[in-house]
Amino acid sequence: MRKLWLALLFTVIAFPLWAMSVRAADVTDVNWVTRNDAPIPFVRVVLSLTAPVEASASIDKAGTTTTVQLKNVKLKTKDTSINMDPKIASKAQLKQTGKHVNVVLNTPTSIDVGDIKVFSLKKDKVNNKPDRMVIDIQQKGVAPRSVYYGSTPKVTTPKTTTTSTVNTNKKPNKKNTTTTQPVKPPTVVATASQPKAVTVDYKTTGGIAGKVITIDPGHGGSDPGAIGPTGLMEKNVTLPISMKLKKALEAKGAKVNMTRTTDVDVYGPNASGPDELQARVDVGTANESDLFISVHINSFSNPNVGGISTYYYDKTQYDTRLASRIQAKIADESGFGGDRGIQPGNLYVLRRSLMPAVLVELGFISNPREEALLKTDKVQQAFADEIADGIENYFRG
């Protein structure tokens, strides 16, 4: 057996032995979901606990059986055998072994240490969530999507900046608009959360004052996002930057809506990728936003990779212009690995938003230097101010 004693990224918070001996924690529930919205798809297993616990993990010689052991824990859930995603992690079995609970996960192909993460989430009294242990297993043999790490494309920014209407039900617009080139409306169909096709009349010029902007702080709640070398979670960086961005935009006269303002899931805990992402898109739609921006921090297996990028989906003639204006402001932030440019990305929140939308990747949390900078209020405020300036320039035409 290859023993993996978890530390920081791969571990949970350590607690004094005397505290662990007071009473055993219970495993009260287990849930799983496949996340296809990440650079590499993964299965997430979430175990609900009555108290924080320590954990260790091991992978057998074949690499197809991973055992995560929860220390001093009693098994109190009836869900002890769970069939999951046959392409990533086919099965999870929970077994009481003496004073501990073993979570045995089977994978169709051999995995190694780099394919699994184990971490804890603290009890959240505000949102009525218990202590949790989270196990992520990446799909083996799948390269990161090129939309995250592709080369910078050559992009021509549209010269025209007239108001356009995106009509998802393809009915004639009541308002006439004039453009020098045809507007390409996004292909959007009705969903369970948005059962009717809708029309959003977004504005792209005339200054930032009065414009409606939706900010989406990436991840949150049961989804920590990427995790840095010291254990910094992406969700704990995207939220403060987004809140600072909200203030910066409001100071310029914009009206701002947030998909979340606390550490919560937007749709609900342990939701599927599409449900969670659609819930974020729906905030922009419901508020008839002129612009949608999703704030993220990048991550990669090579800790030396760094830099700043902005993603767009070319569904209208304005998405590339928006990406260009924002990237021009954030690209040269001191201490980061340089300008990775604007990049096309077939990402859910970009593709499904009914207004121009971008997703910013503000450095790499996997890069120790950039992770350290992202912790600081100074850098968080700088990114917020720079993004706000880029958005202001976008609305100037």
N, C-alpha and C positions, 0 to 999 in steps of 0.2 A: 504494500500500500504506500502511495505517496502522500505523506501527511502535510496538510496545509493549515498551520496554525494562523488564524486570521488576524491581521493587524491593519487598523485604519480602513483603507480601501476595501480590503478583503475581510474586514472584521467588524465587530460590534464593539460597543463601549464596554470596557472592563469594569467590574464592580468588585468591592472588597469581599473576601471569602466569608467574613462574618455575616455580611448582608445576605449572601447567597444561601447561607445555612439557616436563616430565620424561617423561611417557608419556601416551598417549591412553587414555581410559577406553573400555570396551566396553559396548554394549547387548547383554545376554545373554538377555533374555526380555521379553515384553510380555503384560499381562493387562488385561482390562476387565470392568466390571460396571455395571449400571444400579442406582442407589440411589433407591428410591421411598419411603424412610422419612424423607427430609428435607422441609423446608417446600416446596421446589421440587425436583422430581425432577432427577437429573443422571446423566451418564455419567462414570465414573472410569476413566482409562487409567493404568496403573502400569508404568513401564519399569524393569527391574532393571539396575543398573550395577556395574561393577567398581571405580569410584571416583567421588567427587563431581564434578559438572560445572556449568558455567555455561549459561544458556539465555536465549533471547530469543523473542518471539512476534510474529506479525503476522496481521492479518485483511484479506482482500482487499476491494475496493470493494463487491462484492455482499454481503459479510458471510456468505457460505456456505462459505468455505474458510479455515481457520485453520492456520497453519504455526508449529510450535514447533521451533526449531533448537537442538540440543544441540551445544555447542562442543567441538571437538577430541575427537571420539568416533568409534569404529569400530562398524559394524553387524555383530554376530556372531550374531544370531538369524535363523532361517529364516522366522519369522512376520513377513512384511513387508507383508501386505495382510489386513486384518481387517474383517469385516462386523460391525457393532455394532447399536445400537438405532435403527431407522428414524425414530423420533419425535424423537430428541434429537441423536444424532451417528451417522450411518449407516455411516461407514467411516473407518478409519485406515490410512494407508500410510506405511511407513518407507523412506526413501531415503538412500543415501550420496551426499553432495554435497561433493566435495573432502575436507577434513579434518573436516567436520561431518556430522551426521545430522539430516535434516528429518523431522518427524512431521507429516504433512498430514492434517487432520481435516475431513471434510465434514459439514455440517449441513443439514437439510431447509429451514430458514428462516434468515433473516439474523440474526446475533448481533452483539453489540458487546463492548467491554472488560468490562462488568459481568457478562457471562455466563460468563466463563472465569477459572479460577484455575490457576496453575502454581506448584508448590512442591516442595522436596526433602525427603526423609526420610533421616536418617543411618543408617549401617550399625549393625545391632543384633546384636552378637556373642552376647548371651545367647539370643536367639531365632533365631539363624542366618539373619538377613535381610540382604541386601546394601544398598548405597546405592540409593536409588530416586528417580526423578523422577515426579511425579504431575500429571496434567492432569485437571481437572474442568470439564465443560461442562454448564451448566444448560439445562433445557428452556425454550425461548423462548415467550413469550406465556402463561405459566401463572402466575397469582397465587399468592402464598404461602398455604398452607392456613390457613383461618380458625381452626383449632384452635390455631395458634401465636400468632395476633395478634388474635383475636376480642375482643369486649367482655366484660367481667366479667358472668357470669350471676348471677341471683338464686338462691341455693341455700338450701334448708332442711336443716339438719343433723338427721339422725335422732336421736330422743330415746332409743330403746332401744339397748342395747349388750350383747346376749346372744351367747353362743358359737354359731357356726353351722358347718355342714358343707357344703362345696361338693363335689358328687358329679358328676364329668363323665361317668360312664357311666350315670347315671340309675338305678342300682340302689338299693334301700332302704339307708339308713344303719343300721349296727349300733347306734350311739349315738343316743338320743333327745335332741332339743334343743327348747327352748321359746322362741318368739319372739312378739311382739305384732303383727308384720307379716311377711308371707312373704318369705323370702330368695330373691333372683333369682340363680341360679347362672350363671356365665359359660358361654357357648357355646364349648366347646373340643373339637376333634377330635384324633385321633391324628396324629402327624407322623412323619417319618423318624427324627428324633432322639428321639422319644418315641412309639414304635409302639403303646403301649397306653394307653387312657384310664385316668386315675388319680383318686384321691380325696384331697383335702387337708382335714384337720380343723383349721382355723385358729382361734385364740383372739383375742378383741377386748377383753376386760376382765380385771380381776384384777391390774393393775399390770404394769410392764415386766419385772420380774425373771423370768428363765427363758424369756421370749418369744424366738422364733427370727426373726431379721430378715435378709433378703438385701439387700445394697447393690450397686447396679450403677453403677460409674463410666462415664459415657457415652463412646462411641468408644474409641480405643486401637489400637495397632499400625499397620496400614496405613491406618486411618481417623483422620485428625487432628481431625475435626469442624470446627466453624467456626473461622475464623482472624481475629484482631484486627488493628487498624491497624499495630501494631508487630511482627506476626508471631507473637503468642502463640496457641498452638493450644489448642482447647477440651479435648482429651484430657489436656493437661498441667496443667489446672486441676481437672477433675473427679476425677482420681485422688487428689491430695493432700487435697482436701476430703473425699472418701469415706474415706480412711484415717484422717483425724482424726475423722470421724463414727463409724467403727468403734470407736475407742478411747473416745469419749464414751458410746456405747451400752453397751459392755462395762462401763464404770465404773458404769453404772446397773443392771447385772445381766443384760443381754440376751445372748443367744447370736447372734453375727453371722457370716454367710457373705458372701463377696465373689465377684462374677462375674469380677473380675480384680484382681490386686494389683500388677501391673507393666504396662508399656506393650506390651500384646499384644492381638491379636484373640482373642475368646473362642471362636469357631468355628474360625477359621483365616484366613490372609492373603487379602485380596481376595474374601471370601465375598459371596454375594448378601445383600441386606438381610434377607430373611426368615430365612435360615440363621443369620446372625450374631445377629439379635434373638431367635430361638427358643432359641439356645444360652444366652442370658442368662436367659430365662424358665425354662429347664430347671434352672438352678441353684437357683432358688427352689422349684421343684416337688420336686426330688430331696431337698432338705433340709427339706421339709414346713414351709415358712416360714409364720409368722403374718402377715407383712407384707413387701412388696417396694417398694423405693424406688430410682428411677433418677435419677442426678445429672447435670444438663446445664447448659450456658450458652447463652443465646439469641443470636440474630444477626438483623440486618435491614439492608436496603439503605440506610436513612436512619440515619446515625451519631448523630443526636440522640435516637433512640428508646432508652429505657432502662426499667428497672424489674424487678420480681421477681414470678414467678407460679408456680402449682402446678397441674398437670394431673391429671385423674382420668378414669376410664371407669366409668360408673355400672352396673357389673355385679352389685354386691352393695349392701346397704343401708349399708355401712360405708365405701365409697370416698370419698364426699363428706365424711364426718366426718374421715377421716384427712387429706384435703387441707386442710380448714378449720383443723385443729389445727396443722398444720405451717406453713401460710401465715401464720397469726396471729403466729407467732414470727419468721419471716424477712422479712416484708414491709417492716419499717421499718429495715432495715440502713442505716446512715448512708452518704451519698454516692451512693446508687443512686436511680434515677428513680421511686421510689414503688411503691405496691401495685397490681399488675395483677390481683390477685384469683386465685381458683380458677377454672379453666376446664375444661369438658368437652373431652376429646381422644380421638379414635378412633385411638390410638397402639398399635402392636403390643404392646409390653411391658405396657401397661396392660390391653389387651383380652384377651391370652392368659394372663396370670398367674392362677393359681387361688386367689389370696388377695387381700385389699385391697391396692391398689398405687397409687402416685403417681409422677409425674415432675416434679421441680423444675427450674425455669429460673432460675438464680441470677444475674440481671443479663444485660446484653447485651455480649458480647465485641466487637461492632462499634462500641460507644460508647467513645471514647477514655478518658473519665473512669472508666467502670466497668471497662474492661480494665486500667487501671493499678491499681485497687483489688484486682482479682481476682488480681493477681500477688503480693500481700502475704500473709505468713503470718498476720497479725492478722485480716484479713478472712476468709481461708479457715477459721481456727479459729472465728471468730464464727459463720459459717454452720453449721459442724459442730455447735457447741454448741446453736444455735437449733433446728436440725432435730431433734437428740436430745431437746430439751425438748418440742418439738411431738409427737414420737412417744410420749414418756412421758405427756403429757396425753391422747393418744388412748387409751392402754391403761388410763387411769383411768376411762374410760367417759363 
